């Protein structure tokens, strides 16, 4: 393989690992995020910051996070397998 093929595979492995770890962290922090959102709402009733929208989630959805973790794991393992082979 040449340099660019290796670089692309390394970037795919890093992207898959980031997707896997980022969504894993979101699942771990679910309860703390819900608590922070509840106390933040009680303190700031009606007040919204400029970066918040109606679509902001208080917790990470479990099913979506697990699916993204699986996708990230598959991409990471396929890229690492291609690098090793």
Secondary structure, 3 states (H helix, E strand, C coil): CCHHHHHHHHHHHHHHHHHHHHHHHHHHCHHHHHHHHHHHHHHCCCCCCCCCCCCCCCCCCHHHHHHHHHHHHHHHHHHHHHHHC
